[in-house]
Amino acid sequence: MTIEVQFFGQLIDKTGKSSIQIEHTASLTQLKETLFSDFPLLKDSKFIIAIDNKMATEHSAIPEDAKIALMPPFSGG
């Protein structure tokens, strides 16, 4: 199974992609390890992770066929 990972804002510049497909991973820790390995510039970036349009926490599970979004911090006003 694969999951879709979408990048937004400055994260597109750091990865050179707006989205990728990767093998399913069960945890955010594993996901980050994979992404940091493939895209080293992400390691020093601040971003928020959403799983299927809901904000994730460190302990969030990643369901099969999930859509993951990495978004840089943003401000409103």
C-alpha positions in Angstrom: 0.0 0.0 0.0 1.1 3.6 -0.6 0.3 6.9 0.9 0.3 10.3 -0.7 2.4 13.0 0.9 1.7 16.6 -0.2 4.0 19.5 0.3 2.9 23.2 0.6 4.6 26.6 0.6 8.3 26.7 1.1 8.4 22.9 1.6 7.8 22.5 -2.2 11.0 24.5 -2.7 12.9 22.3 -0.3 11.7 19.0 -1.9 11.3 20.1 -5.5 7.9 18.4 -5.5 4.3 19.2 -4.6 3.5 15.6 -3.8 5.0 12.1 -3.7 3.7 8.5 -3.2 5.6 6.4 -0.6 5.1 3.0 0.9 2.7 3.0 3.8 4.3 3.6 7.2 2.4 3.1 10.4 3.7 6.0 12.4 4.7 9.6 12.1 8.2 8.8 13.4 8.8 6.4 10.5 7.3 8.8 8.0 9.6 11.6 9.2 12.6 9.3 9.0 11.8 8.4 5.4 11.1 12.0 4.4 14.3 13.3 6.1 16.3 10.6 4.4 14.9 11.4 0.9 14.8 15.2 1.5 17.5 16.2 3.9 16.5 19.9 3.8 13.2 19.0 5.5 15.1 18.1 8.7 15.8 21.7 9.6 12.3 22.9 8.5 9.3 23.6 10.7 6.1 22.1 9.5 2.7 20.9 10.6 1.5 17.4 9.5 -2.2 16.6 8.7 -3.5 13.1 8.1 -6.6 13.0 5.9 -7.3 16.7 6.6 -6.9 16.5 10.4 -4.0 17.8 12.4 -1.8 15.0 13.5 0.0 14.5 16.8 3.2 12.5 17.4 1.1 9.5 18.3 -1.4 9.6 15.4 -1.7 6.4 13.4 -1.5 6.6 9.6 -4.3 4.6 8.0 -3.7 2.8 4.7 -4.3 5.0 1.6 -3.9 8.1 3.8 -3.3 11.5 2.4 -0.6 13.3 4.4 0.0 17.1 4.1 3.1 18.9 5.3 2.5 22.6 5.8 4.8 25.3 6.9 3.7 27.5 9.8 1.3 30.2 8.7 -0.2 33.3 10.3 -3.5 34.9 9.8 -4.6 38.4 9.9 
